[in-house]
Amino acid sequence: MADTSLAKSHGRGGIMARVLILLSSVCLAAGLLTPMLESRRLIFFSDAHSIIDVTRALLENENYLLGLVILIFSILFPIGKAIYLAAVNAGWAHGRSALIWVDRFGKWSMLDVLIAGLIVFTLSGDRAIRIVEQPGLYFFTAAIFGLMIASGLIMRDARAQN
């Protein structure tokens, strides 16, 4: 008789990991595209900035090091992690090497949030500018935490099977 448990039918991490990966992917897209911060100068002037806007501005202003760090660790890395976790959860990537990569991705998760924090800190250094959080910051943070939990669920299932 075939095993029809939820964990088997929904891959490593079960249905909870699958739901978290899906919700985190939606939150990640919203977090990258919607404004994360709004800078206000002299009461009248304000600008809203998404992570993509900040990265583009840094690269256009030839601040390549910071622009590339943000591009890699705050945009490409979370997208890649979401895709990889979905592949492991669905069973497309399997074996010991797949789990090693899930574990490695999990260890770097909070770097994304650190980079976002550095952006806030950098922009708020000027006393004439007031930084106000926008919904993109909360979407981005929710995505990172959701992917961390999904990664943990997948690793927990892998350890239980071994």
C-alpha positions in Angstrom: 0.0 0.0 0.0 1.4 3.4 -0.9 2.1 6.0 1.8 -0.3 8.9 1.3 0.8 11.1 4.2 1.1 14.9 3.6 4.8 14.8 4.1 5.3 12.3 1.3 2.9 14.0 -1.1 4.3 17.4 -0.5 8.1 16.7 -0.5 10.7 17.5 2.1 9.4 19.9 4.6 5.8 19.0 3.9 2.9 21.2 3.0 4.0 23.9 5.5 7.3 24.4 3.7 5.5 24.5 0.4 3.1 27.2 1.7 5.9 29.2 3.2 8.0 29.1 0.0 5.0 30.3 -2.0 4.0 33.1 0.4 7.7 34.1 0.8 8.1 34.3 -3.0 5.1 36.6 -3.2 6.4 38.7 -0.3 9.9 38.8 -1.9 8.5 40.2 -5.1 6.5 42.8 -3.3 9.5 43.6 -1.1 11.8 44.1 -4.0 9.3 46.2 -6.2 7.5 48.3 -3.6 9.1 51.2 -1.8 11.1 50.0 1.3 12.0 53.5 2.6 10.8 57.0 2.1 13.3 59.9 2.7 11.8 63.2 3.7 13.8 66.4 3.4 12.6 69.8 4.7 9.0 68.7 5.3 8.1 69.2 1.6 10.3 66.9 -0.3 10.1 63.1 -0.2 11.4 60.2 -2.2 10.3 56.5 -2.0 13.0 53.9 -2.6 12.7 50.2 -3.3 15.7 47.9 -3.1 15.8 47.7 -6.9 15.8 51.6 -7.1 18.6 51.9 -4.6 20.7 49.3 -6.4 20.1 50.9 -9.8 21.0 54.4 -8.4 24.2 53.0 -6.8 25.3 51.4 -10.0 24.5 54.4 -12.1 26.5 56.6 -9.7 29.4 54.3 -10.1 29.3 53.0 -6.6 29.8 49.5 -7.9 31.0 47.7 -4.7 27.9 48.5 -2.6 25.6 48.2 -5.7 26.9 44.7 -6.5 26.7 43.6 -2.8 23.1 44.7 -2.6 22.3 43.2 -6.0 23.9 39.8 -5.1 22.8 39.4 -1.5 19.5 41.3 -1.3 18.1 40.6 -4.8 19.7 37.6 -6.5 20.4 35.5 -3.4 16.8 35.5 -2.0 15.4 34.8 -5.5 17.8 31.9 -6.0 17.1 30.6 -2.5 13.3 30.6 -3.1 13.8 28.7 -6.4 16.1 26.2 -4.9 14.0 25.5 -1.8 11.0 25.0 -4.2 13.0 22.5 -6.2 14.1 20.6 -3.1 10.5 20.6 -1.7 9.1 19.4 -5.0 11.7 16.7 -5.3 13.4 18.0 -8.4 16.7 18.5 -6.4 17.4 15.6 -4.1 20.2 13.7 -2.5 22.9 14.7 0.0 24.3 17.6 -2.1 20.9 19.2 -2.3 20.6 19.2 1.5 24.1 20.5 1.9 23.1 23.5 -0.3 19.8 24.0 1.7 21.9 24.2 4.8 24.4 26.6 3.3 21.6 28.9 2.0 20.1 28.8 5.5 23.3 30.1 7.1 23.4 33.2 4.9 19.7 34.1 5.2 20.0 37.1 7.6 22.7 38.8 5.4 19.7 40.0 3.3 18.2 41.8 6.2 21.6 43.1 7.3 22.1 44.7 3.9 18.6 46.4 4.1 19.5 47.6 7.6 22.8 49.1 6.2 20.8 51.0 3.6 18.6 52.5 6.3 21.6 53.4 8.4 23.4 55.0 5.5 20.4 57.1 4.4 19.6 58.2 8.0 23.1 59.5 8.7 22.1 63.0 7.5 20.1 64.8 10.2 18.2 66.8 7.5 16.8 63.6 6.1 14.1 61.6 7.9 13.8 58.0 7.0 10.3 56.4 7.2 9.7 52.7 6.7 7.4 51.7 3.9 5.5 48.4 3.2 8.4 47.0 1.1 10.6 46.6 4.2 8.0 44.5 5.9 7.3 42.3 2.8 11.1 41.8 2.4 11.6 40.9 6.0 8.6 38.5 6.0 10.0 36.8 2.9 13.4 36.3 4.4 12.0 34.8 7.6 9.5 32.6 5.7 12.4 31.2 3.6 14.4 30.6 6.7 11.6 28.6 8.3 11.0 26.6 5.1 14.7 25.8 5.0 14.6 24.7 8.6 11.5 22.5 7.9 13.3 20.8 4.9 16.4 20.2 7.0 14.4 18.8 9.9 12.7 16.3 7.6 16.0 15.3 6.1 17.5 14.7 9.5 14.4 12.6 10.5 14.8 10.4 7.4 18.5 9.7 8.1 
